[in-house]
């Protein structure tokens, strides 16, 4: 086996190397906004540590960004990178669904769906 083949086999899948660009839209200091912020921070640190950027936008302070990003409700999490772009609405408390929507492979916890 040559050195080139060895290197390519040792590289992790692309989604494990990707840097995620995320923007979270919240409405002020509401309880739901706080939960969404806490949930996305915890999820990112556990599953994307060192591989993400997260911008938090308070739509009460900068409402023009809602229309610029086509956001109609808050909290909303937007994944801009890696493609495809995704939008998730809610407090992001269902970790399995959020990971699936963000296409974070190999990190989705079992949910019990489909079990007898």
N, C-alpha and C positions, 0 to 999 in steps of 0.2 A: 504494500500500500504506500503510495507516495504522500509527501507532506501536504500537497494541495487537497487531496481527498480527505485526509485526516482533519484538516482545519474546517472544511465545509461540513463535515459530520458533527463536529463539536460545537458549531454555532447554534445558539438557541433559535427557536422559531421566530419569525419576524415580529409577531405581536408581543413577544417578550422583550424585544429591543426597542419597540416603538415608544416615542415620547408622546404622551397624550396632552392635547391642548384643550382645557375645559374652562367654560364660563358658567357661573352660577348666578342666576337672577333671583333676588329676594326682595321682599317688601319690608324695609325697615328692620326694627328689632322685634318683630313678632315671634311668638313661640314657634310657629311653623317654620319661619325663616331660620331660627336658631337650630332647630332639629335638622333642617336640610344642610346647613353649614357643617354641623357636627358629623352628620352621617357621611357626607361626601369627603370630609377630611379623614375620617377613620377608614373609609373604604380605600381612598387613595394611598394612605400610608401603609395599609396592610397589603394591598394588591398591586400598587404601582409605585412603590417607594423609589424615589430618585428618577422617575420616568414621567413626571407630569408637571404641568403648570396649571394653576387654578386662579382665575380672576373672579372675585365676587363683586357683583354689581347691585347696588341698592337702587331699585327703580324709583323710589321716592326722591332720591337725590339726582338721578340722571335718567328721567323718563324717556328721553330721545333714543337711548340705546335699545329700548324695547322694540321700537319700530325698525331700527337699523338691523336687528337680529331676528325680526319677525316673531317676537315673543308676545303671547297673548295672555299668559297667566304666570304667576310666581308662587312658589319657587319653580324655576325651570333650569335644568342643567343642559348645556350644549356641549357636545363633543365635536370639535372642529378637526382635530387630527388624532389619530390617523383616520383617513377616509374609510367608510362613508360618514358624512356628518349625521349626527343623531341629536334629537331633542327629547328630554325626559321631564315630565311635569309631576310635581309632588314633593314630598319630604324626603324621598330617596331612602326610605327605611327598609325596603325589600331588597337586601343586598344581592341575592341571587338574580333577581330581575334586572337590577342596575348593571351588574357585571355582564350579563347576557346582552343587554342593550348596548353597552360600551364595547362589546366584543373582546372582553378580557378572557382569553382562553386559559384553561387549566386552573382557574381560580374560583369557578362557580361552585358554591357549596350545595350539597344535596338538599332538596326541598321536600322530598317525600312524594312528589307528583308521580303518579303511575304505580305506586306501591300498593300491594294488597293489604 
